[in-house]
Structure formats: C-alpha cells, structure tokens
Amino acid sequence: MDSKKIFIDTNIIIDLLCHREYCAEAATVVNMGIEGKLSLYCSSLTIANCIYNCRKILGKEKTAELLKLLCEFIKISPCGQSEIDSAFAQGNVDFEDSLQYYSAISVDADIILTRNEKHFSFSSIPVMNCGVFLDSFAFEE
C-alpha cells in the first residue's frame, strides 16, 4: 500500500522550526515521513516563507540549516506557472493559500495539513490540523 501524500502548509513547518505551540504534533508528522509512513510535500513558497519568518527568531544560518535538513525528507511540490494561473483564476481572497492548494493538487495530495483550515474552505482535498490528522491516522492503523 502506498503511503498517504501529505501536503504541509507553511504554518506547520514554522511551528516545528520555531518550537511554537503545536511543535510536538508537527514533529510527529515529520517523523512519520522520515520513517516512511507518509510521503510529505511542501511548496517552494513554503520554504521561502519559512526563511523569511524563522530567520527573525532563529537567525539566517540556523533557519537555512534546518530547512536544508527538512528538504531531505519533504519533497518540494510544483509552484510554478500552472499553479499561479489556477490561483488567479480561482479568485480566492488569500492568494498564498490558493497557491498552496494548487501545489498540493499537482502532487495528488491526499490531505493538506494546516492550522488555518478555514482558509482552505474551497478545497476538494481534506484539510485538517496535525492533531486531527494524528488522531485519524492512529484510528486507521
């Protein structure tokens, strides 16, 4: 059986890197990816946003080091012309979330993990936070 394709939104990775409130849940999801239980994806936009936000807390070098390490286990999904065109055509108020959505679509993601579920109300892909996902994943095993 193929592992679930999980698209990770920016806020989940920032939680992990900056040890924010939901860090433990984010770490559990990433560890499941490292163990091969999940296929993890994020967009190049996520990497850029994490560098911008996390460098203020961790410093530029530490942020880059941690993201390089994460990129060994998280595949980068497309966030190019096609995804941009689709996001513009959708006309969602939050363009960044639309880009993330179409990046997740491009890899046939099974789930989008975010702390901002309401921002993805338009999604045809199930959207949830890490806690809900981990609870449902435990139930499936």
C-alpha positions, 0 to 999 in steps of 0.5 A: 500500500502506498503511503498517504501524500501529505501536503504541509502548509507553511504554518506547520513547518514554522511551528516545528522550526520555531518550537511554537505551540503545536511543535510536538504534533508537527514533529510527529508528522515529520517523523512519520515521513522520515520513517516512511509512513507518509510521503510529505510535500511542501511548496517552494513558497513554503520554504521561502516563507519559512526563511523569511519568518524563522530567520527573525527568531532563529537567525539566517544560518540556523533557519537555512540549516534546518530547512536544508535538513527538512528538504531531505525528507519533504519533497518540494511540490510544483509552484510554478506557472500552472499553479499561479494561473489556477490561483488567479483564476480561482479568485480566492481572497488569500492568494498564498493559500490558493497557491498552496492548494494548487501545489498540493493538487499537482502532487495528488495530495491526499490531505493538506495539513494546516492550522488555518483550515478555514482558509482552505474552505474551497478545497476538494482535498481534506484539510485538517490540523496535525492533531486531527490528522494524528488522531485519524491516522492512529484510528486507521492503523 
